[in-house]
Amino acid sequence: MARVLIVGGFLALVFWVFSIVDCAVQPATRHRGVPKAAWIAIVVLIPVLGGILWFVLGRRRRSDQESIRSVAPDDDPEFLRSLGKNEQDERIRRLEEELARLDDETDGPAADSRS
């Protein structure tokens, strides 16, 4: 019986330390519910139960992270619908001018070195 308690206590200690380290190294964006410091306090002050709470409730999964993914304005249909046809044409014209200007800048020195 003593061996079971010793092994169980050791496993609880290992789990507690692992929970603290995991909670501390996760970026703040992967903490759910309360701030990072609060999760660390919960895990430290409530050894095994705090670690279980951290892994079940507090830690944001990668699949949760993907749903927060930001979308560039050119890829956002709502943004594109909000632009009028004239605004879209003007934006395309400005982008084409900028691309042509950048193309001229990069071709300039290369064309001189070839002659």
N, CA, C and O atoms as a DFTB+ gen file, in Angstrom:
460 C
 N C O
     1  1       0.825      -1.200       0.000
     2  2       0.000       0.000       0.000
     3  2       0.864       1.256       0.000
     4  3       0.535       2.247      -0.653
     5  1       1.968       1.206       0.736
     6  2       2.868       2.355       0.805
     7  2       3.474       2.638      -0.559
     8  3       3.639       3.796      -0.945
     9  1       3.809       1.571      -1.293
    10  2       4.389       1.761      -2.628
    11  2       3.400       2.452      -3.553
    12  3       3.785       3.327      -4.329
    13  1       2.146       2.075      -3.482
    14  2       1.118       2.681      -4.331
    15  2       1.004       4.170      -4.012
    16  3       0.892       4.986      -4.926
    17  1       1.032       4.534      -2.734
    18  2       0.952       5.936      -2.347
    19  2       2.185       6.710      -2.815
    20  3       2.070       7.850      -3.265
    21  1       3.354       6.096      -2.710
    22  2       4.590       6.756      -3.146
    23  2       4.577       6.965      -4.659
    24  3       4.895       8.051      -5.143
    25  1       4.212       5.927      -5.400
    26  2       4.165       6.036      -6.861
    27  2       3.072       7.030      -7.267
    28  3       3.292       7.850      -8.158
    29  1       1.916       6.970      -6.639
    30  2       0.838       7.917      -6.946
    31  2       1.233       9.353      -6.634
    32  3       0.931      10.266      -7.403
    33  1       1.903       9.552      -5.514
    34  2       2.373      10.891      -5.156
    35  2       3.414      11.406      -6.141
    36  3       3.408      12.580      -6.511
    37  1       4.306      10.514      -6.560
    38  2       5.320      10.893      -7.538
    39  2       4.671      11.261      -8.880
    40  3       5.044      12.259      -9.496
    41  1       3.700      10.454      -9.329
    42  2       3.006      10.758     -10.582
    43  2       2.226      12.075     -10.485
    44  3       2.181      12.848     -11.441
    45  1       1.615      12.318      -9.326
    46  2       0.895      13.581      -9.123
    47  2       1.856      14.760      -9.177
    48  3       1.522      15.802      -9.741
    49  1       3.044      14.611      -8.597
    50  2       4.060      15.662      -8.616
    51  2       4.540      15.932     -10.048
    52  3       4.680      17.082     -10.463
    53  1       4.788      14.853     -10.786
    54  2       5.227      15.003     -12.176
    55  2       4.140      15.703     -12.996
    56  3       4.446      16.608     -13.773
    57  1       2.893      15.303     -12.837
    58  2       1.783      15.925     -13.557
    59  2       1.652      17.395     -13.184
    60  3       1.404      18.234     -14.049
    61  1       1.815      17.713     -11.908
    62  2       1.702      19.088     -11.431
    63  2       2.784      19.968     -12.049
    64  3       2.500      21.064     -12.531
    65  1       4.022      19.485     -12.034
    66  2       5.128      20.252     -12.624
    67  2       4.912      20.402     -14.135
    68  3       5.117      21.483     -14.688
    69  1       4.503      19.328     -14.795
    70  2       4.244      19.396     -16.236
    71  2       3.156      20.412     -16.542
    72  3       3.268      21.168     -17.507
    73  1       2.106      20.439     -15.732
    74  2       1.007      21.389     -15.936
    75  2       1.481      22.827     -15.777
    76  3       1.105      23.697     -16.562
    77  1       2.304      23.079     -14.767
    78  2       2.829      24.431     -14.545
    79  2       3.672      24.872     -15.736
    80  3       3.508      25.979     -16.247
    81  1       4.572      24.001     -16.171
    82  2       5.453      24.342     -17.283
    83  2       4.641      24.549     -18.557
    84  3       4.879      25.513     -19.285
    85  1       3.700      23.674     -18.837
    86  2       2.886      23.796     -20.045
    87  2       2.085      25.095     -20.036
    88  3       1.990      25.776     -21.057
    89  1       1.520      25.431     -18.902
    90  2       0.738      26.659     -18.779
    91  2       1.636      27.889     -18.953
    92  3       1.225      28.875     -19.565
    93  1       2.844      27.832     -18.424
    94  2       3.751      28.979     -18.476
    95  2       4.323      29.207     -19.872
    96  3       4.533      30.356     -20.261
    97  1       4.581      28.148     -20.634
    98  2       5.218      28.324     -21.941
    99  2       4.239      28.579     -23.069
   100  3       4.659      28.974     -24.157
   101  1       2.959      28.368     -22.852
   102  2       1.971      28.627     -23.898
   103  2       1.844      30.131     -24.117
   104  3       1.846      30.891     -23.148
   105  1       1.733      30.580     -25.369
   106  2       1.506      32.008     -25.601
   107  2       0.151      32.428     -25.052
   108  3      -0.758      31.607     -24.919
   109  1       0.023      33.694     -24.738
   110  2      -1.206      34.205     -24.120
   111  2      -2.433      33.970     -24.997
   112  3      -3.553      33.919     -24.487
   113  1      -2.242      33.827     -26.299
   114  2      -3.380      33.600     -27.188
   115  2      -3.958      32.201     -27.054
   116  3      -5.072      31.945     -27.509
   117  1      -3.215      31.295     -26.435
   118  2      -3.703      29.912     -26.287
   119  2      -4.348      29.667     -24.926
   120  3      -4.678      28.526     -24.602
   121  1      -4.536      30.723     -24.118
   122  2      -5.199      30.595     -22.824
   123  2      -6.657      30.990     -22.984
   124  3      -6.969      32.037     -23.552
   125  1      -7.533      30.159     -22.489
   126  2      -8.964      30.392     -22.633
   127  2      -9.556      30.782     -21.289
   128  3      -9.145      30.251     -20.257
   129  1     -10.501      31.689     -21.285
   130  2     -11.234      32.017     -20.061
   131  2     -10.624      33.167     -19.288
   132  3     -11.128      34.288     -19.345
   133  1      -9.553      32.906     -18.570
   134  2      -8.914      33.918     -17.729
   135  2      -7.489      34.162     -18.219
   136  3      -6.971      33.372     -19.009
   137  1      -6.847      35.239     -17.767
   138  2      -5.488      35.539     -18.224
   139  2      -4.464      34.465     -17.828
   140  3      -4.720      33.616     -16.974
   141  1      -3.321      34.533     -18.468
   142  2      -2.262      33.548     -18.263
   143  2      -1.827      33.472     -16.797
   144  3      -1.651      32.379     -16.259
   145  1      -1.655      34.614     -16.159
   146  2      -1.210      34.629     -14.755
   147  2      -2.223      33.934     -13.843
   148  3      -1.846      33.250     -12.893
   149  1      -3.493      34.113     -14.137
   150  2      -4.529      33.461     -13.324
   151  2      -4.472      31.945     -13.496
   152  3      -4.634      31.208     -12.524
   153  1      -4.241      31.467     -14.734
   154  2      -4.136      30.026     -14.946
   155  2      -2.926      29.459     -14.220
   156  3      -3.004      28.382     -13.627
   157  1      -1.815      30.171     -14.262
   158  2      -0.619      29.689     -13.544
   159  2      -0.920      29.612     -12.053
   160  3      -0.545      28.640     -11.398
   161  1      -1.594      30.625     -11.506
   162  2      -1.947      30.606     -10.083
   163  2      -2.877      29.440      -9.761
   164  3      -2.711      28.781      -8.735
   165  1      -3.842      29.186     -10.620
   166  2      -4.766      28.067     -10.389
   167  2      -4.009      26.746     -10.375
   168  3      -4.233      25.908      -9.501
   169  1      -3.117      26.558     -11.338
   170  2      -2.379      25.294     -11.424
   171  2      -1.433      25.137     -10.238
   172  3      -1.270      24.030      -9.724
   173  1      -0.809      26.228      -9.796
   174  2       0.137      26.139      -8.675
   175  2      -0.598      25.924      -7.354
   176  3      -0.174      25.105      -6.539
   177  1      -1.685      26.646      -7.137
   178  2      -2.370      26.594      -5.841
   179  2      -3.274      25.376      -5.657
   180  3      -3.535      24.968      -4.526
   181  1      -3.746      24.801      -6.738
   182  2      -4.597      23.603      -6.658
   183  2      -3.884      22.514      -7.457
   184  3      -4.229      22.290      -8.618
   185  1      -2.891      21.824      -6.866
   186  2      -1.966      20.985      -7.620
   187  2      -2.561      20.069      -8.685
   188  3      -2.359      20.363      -9.864
   189  1      -3.243      19.038      -8.394
   190  2      -3.682      18.099      -9.420
   191  2      -4.952      18.596     -10.107
   192  3      -5.049      18.550     -11.334
   193  1      -5.901      19.059      -9.349
   194  2      -7.155      19.552      -9.921
   195  2      -6.911      20.763     -10.825
   196  3      -7.561      20.893     -11.862
   197  1      -5.988      21.647     -10.449
   198  2      -5.656      22.806     -11.281
   199  2      -5.087      22.382     -12.626
   200  3      -5.407      22.977     -13.656
   201  1      -4.235      21.343     -12.618
   202  2      -3.685      20.836     -13.873
   203  2      -4.759      20.228     -14.756
   204  3      -4.756      20.416     -15.973
   205  1      -5.677      19.498     -14.139
   206  2      -6.774      18.910     -14.908
   207  2      -7.642      20.021     -15.504
   208  3      -8.026      19.954     -16.672
   209  1      -7.951      21.043     -14.696
   210  2      -8.737      22.168     -15.199
   211  2      -8.023      22.865     -16.349
   212  3      -8.651      23.257     -17.333
   213  1      -6.696      23.020     -16.222
   214  2      -5.917      23.669     -17.278
   215  2      -6.041      22.899     -18.594
   216  3      -6.303      23.497     -19.638
   217  1      -5.857      21.588     -18.550
   218  2      -5.892      20.814     -19.786
   219  2      -7.305      20.668     -20.361
   220  3      -7.469      20.560     -21.576
   221  1      -8.322      20.665     -19.498
   222  2      -9.690      20.479     -19.985
   223  2     -10.327      21.810     -20.400
   224  3     -10.955      21.893     -21.455
   225  1     -10.167      22.850     -19.575
   226  2     -10.869      24.104     -19.820
   227  2      -9.992      25.245     -20.325
   228  3     -10.434      26.053     -21.141
   229  1      -8.770      25.315     -19.851
   230  2      -7.970      26.513     -20.093
   231  2      -7.152      26.537     -21.344
   232  3      -6.912      27.605     -21.906
   233  1      -6.718      25.390     -21.795
   234  2      -5.807      25.343     -22.930
   235  2      -6.598      25.303     -24.226
   236  3      -7.432      24.421     -24.434
   237  1      -6.326      26.271     -25.096
   238  2      -7.004      26.334     -26.391
   239  2      -6.351      25.330     -27.332
   240  3      -5.126      25.249     -27.415
   241  1      -7.164      24.580     -28.027
   242  2      -6.667      23.565     -28.961
   243  2      -6.284      24.210     -30.286
   244  3      -6.705      25.327     -30.588
   245  1      -5.487      23.501     -31.069
   246  2      -5.092      24.009     -32.386
   247  2      -6.314      24.203     -33.280
   248  3      -6.363      25.145     -34.070
   249  1      -7.294      23.320     -33.158
   250  2      -8.498      23.461     -33.976
   251  2      -9.254      24.733     -33.602
   252  3      -9.860      25.363     -34.469
   253  1      -9.228      25.126     -32.316
   254  2      -9.843      26.390     -31.898
   255  2      -9.073      27.557     -32.490
   256  3      -9.664      28.566     -32.873
   257  1      -7.774      27.423     -32.565
   258  2      -6.906      28.482     -33.076
   259  2      -7.186      28.751     -34.551
   260  3      -7.160      29.903     -34.985
   261  1      -7.453      27.704     -35.325
   262  2      -7.692      27.871     -36.749
   263  2      -8.975      28.641     -37.017
   264  3      -9.083      29.325     -38.035
   265  1      -9.939      28.541     -36.127
   266  2     -11.198      29.248     -36.339
   267  2     -11.035      30.749     -36.120
   268  3     -11.877      31.527     -36.569
   269  1      -9.981      31.169     -35.445
   270  2      -9.725      32.577     -35.175
   271  2      -8.891      33.197     -36.305
   272  3      -8.651      34.404     -36.302
   273  1      -8.465      32.406     -37.235
   274  2      -7.581      32.822     -38.314
   275  2      -8.070      34.120     -38.952
   276  3      -9.254      34.270     -39.253
   277  1      -7.147      35.050     -39.152
   278  2      -7.525      36.313     -39.775
   279  2      -7.540      36.163     -41.291
   280  3      -6.835      35.329     -41.858
   281  1      -8.351      36.981     -41.927
   282  2      -8.512      36.918     -43.367
   283  2      -8.048      38.246     -43.947
   284  3      -8.415      39.314     -43.456
   285  1      -7.247      38.168     -44.985
   286  2      -6.802      39.383     -45.663
   287  2      -7.988      40.044     -46.340
   288  3      -8.937      39.363     -46.728
   289  1      -7.949      41.375     -46.488
   290  2      -9.095      42.062     -47.100
   291  2      -9.430      41.547     -48.499
   292  3     -10.603      41.484     -48.864
   293  1      -8.431      41.182     -49.276
   294  2      -8.698      40.688     -50.629
   295  2      -9.381      39.327     -50.628
   296  3     -10.005      38.942     -51.617
   297  1      -9.265      38.599     -49.521
   298  2      -9.878      37.275     -49.425
   299  2     -11.220      37.294     -48.693
   300  3     -11.891      36.267     -48.594
   301  1     -11.605      38.448     -48.189
   302  2     -12.828      38.561     -47.406
   303  2     -13.992      38.982     -48.307
   304  3     -14.032      40.126     -48.758
   305  1     -14.934      38.083     -48.574
   306  2     -16.044      38.424     -49.477
   307  2     -16.883      39.603     -48.982
   308  3     -17.364      40.399     -49.789
   309  1     -17.061      39.721     -47.675
   310  2     -17.847      40.835     -47.147
   311  2     -17.177      42.168     -47.445
   312  3     -17.847      43.138     -47.800
   313  1     -15.844      42.219     -47.300
   314  2     -15.110      43.442     -47.600
   315  2     -15.239      43.787     -49.081
   316  3     -15.469      44.941     -49.443
   317  1     -15.090      42.779     -49.926
   318  2     -15.163      43.024     -51.359
   319  2     -16.562      43.486     -51.773
   320  3     -16.697      44.328     -52.662
   321  1     -17.601      42.943     -51.136
   322  2     -18.963      43.371     -51.438
   323  2     -19.204      44.805     -50.986
   324  3     -19.999      45.528     -51.587
   325  1     -18.503      45.217     -49.906
   326  2     -18.708      46.566     -49.387
   327  2     -18.111      47.620     -50.316
   328  3     -18.525      48.779     -50.287
   329  1     -17.155      47.229     -51.127
   330  2     -16.579      48.165     -52.084
   331  2     -17.509      48.323     -53.279
   332  3     -18.096      47.353     -53.760
   333  1     -17.632      49.531     -53.739
   334  2     -18.421      49.758     -54.950
   335  2     -17.593      49.370     -56.167
   336  3     -16.382      49.170     -56.067
   337  1     -18.249      49.265     -57.312
   338  2     -17.555      48.888     -58.554
   339  2     -16.481      49.908     -58.898
   340  3     -15.385      49.528     -59.312
   341  1     -16.771      51.200     -58.736
   342  2     -15.786      52.244     -59.034
   343  2     -14.591      52.157     -58.097
   344  3     -13.446      52.324     -58.519
   345  1     -14.865      51.894     -56.819
   346  2     -13.774      51.768     -55.841
   347  2     -12.890      50.577     -56.190
   348  3     -11.667      50.654     -56.076
   349  1     -13.502      49.482     -56.614
   350  2     -12.717      48.304     -56.991
   351  2     -11.849      48.604     -58.207
   352  3     -10.673      48.241     -58.242
   353  1     -12.428      49.264     -59.198
   354  2     -11.660      49.605     -60.393
   355  2     -10.503      50.536     -60.051
   356  3      -9.389      50.362     -60.546
   357  1     -10.774      51.524     -59.203
   358  2      -9.723      52.458     -58.789
   359  2      -8.622      51.733     -58.016
   360  3      -7.439      52.006     -58.217
   361  1      -9.001      50.828     -57.151
   362  2      -8.023      50.068     -56.369
   363  2      -7.173      49.189     -57.282
   364  3      -5.958      49.107     -57.100
   365  1      -7.789      48.537     -58.252
   366  2      -7.053      47.695     -59.197
   367  2      -6.085      48.552     -60.010
   368  3      -4.941      48.158     -60.236
   369  1      -6.553      49.743     -60.455
   370  2      -5.689      50.631     -61.233
   371  2      -4.469      51.061     -60.420
   372  3      -3.350      51.073     -60.932
   373  1      -4.694      51.422     -59.124
   374  2      -3.567      51.818     -58.264
   375  2      -2.597      50.662     -58.052
   376  3      -1.383      50.858     -58.083
   377  1      -3.116      49.476     -57.840
   378  2      -2.240      48.320     -57.647
   379  2      -1.437      48.009     -58.905
   380  3      -0.259      47.661     -58.821
   381  1      -2.070      48.132     -60.073
   382  2      -1.342      47.895     -61.323
   383  2      -0.259      48.941     -61.539
   384  3       0.831      48.609     -62.006
   385  1      -0.540      50.216     -61.204
   386  2       0.472      51.265     -61.320
   387  2       1.641      51.004     -60.384
   388  3       2.801      51.170     -60.760
   389  1       1.325      50.594     -59.163
   390  2       2.386      50.304     -58.198
   391  2       3.224      49.114     -58.656
   392  3       4.446      49.118     -58.507
   393  1       2.576      48.106     -59.208
   394  2       3.297      46.941     -59.712
   395  2       4.194      47.333     -60.884
   396  3       5.335      46.880     -60.967
   397  1       3.689      48.168     -61.785
   398  2       4.498      48.622     -62.916
   399  2       5.686      49.443     -62.432
   400  3       6.794      49.305     -62.951
   401  1       5.457      50.302     -61.433
   402  2       6.554      51.107     -60.876
   403  2       7.611      50.211     -60.242
   404  3       8.807      50.419     -60.447
   405  1       7.181      49.231     -59.485
   406  2       8.134      48.303     -58.866
   407  2       8.868      47.493     -59.919
   408  3      10.060      47.218     -59.774
   409  1       8.169      47.112     -60.971
   410  2       8.791      46.359     -62.047
   411  2       9.856      47.209     -62.740
   412  3      10.935      46.711     -63.063
   413  1       9.554      48.506     -62.974
   414  2      10.528      49.410     -63.586
   415  2      11.748      49.593     -62.696
   416  3      12.870      49.660     -63.197
   417  1      11.548      49.675     -61.381
   418  2      12.659      49.841     -60.449
   419  2      13.584      48.630     -60.479
   420  3      14.805      48.782     -60.446
   421  1      13.016      47.438     -60.540
   422  2      13.854      46.245     -60.526
   423  2      14.501      45.991     -61.883
   424  3      15.579      45.400     -61.944
   425  1      13.854      46.433     -62.999
   426  2      14.422      46.238     -64.324
   427  2      15.495      47.262     -64.625
   428  3      16.378      46.983     -65.435
   429  1      15.462      48.435     -64.010
   430  2      16.392      49.515     -64.321
   431  2      17.856      49.123     -64.170
   432  3      18.578      49.151     -65.167
   433  1      18.331      48.762     -62.998
   434  2      19.752      48.416     -62.828
   435  2      20.127      47.144     -63.588
   436  3      21.255      47.033     -64.068
   437  1      19.221      46.195     -63.707
   438  2      19.530      44.939     -64.401
   439  2      19.717      45.205     -65.887
   440  3      20.591      44.610     -66.517
   441  1      18.899      46.102     -66.459
   442  2      19.000      46.404     -67.880
   443  2      20.293      47.150     -68.168
   444  3      20.894      46.945     -69.222
   445  1      20.751      48.036     -67.233
   446  2      22.002      48.760     -67.420
   447  2      23.195      47.830     -67.369
   448  3      24.156      48.036     -68.110
   449  1      23.168      46.816     -66.525
   450  2      24.307      45.929     -66.400
   451  2      24.424      44.985     -67.590
   452  3      25.509      44.466     -67.852
   453  1      23.332      44.749     -68.317
   454  2      23.376      43.856     -69.467
   455  2      23.999      44.537     -70.689
   456  3      24.590      43.850     -71.522
   457  1      23.886      45.889     -70.827
   458  2      24.397      46.565     -72.009
   459  2      25.886      46.756     -71.966
   460  3      26.464      47.315     -72.898
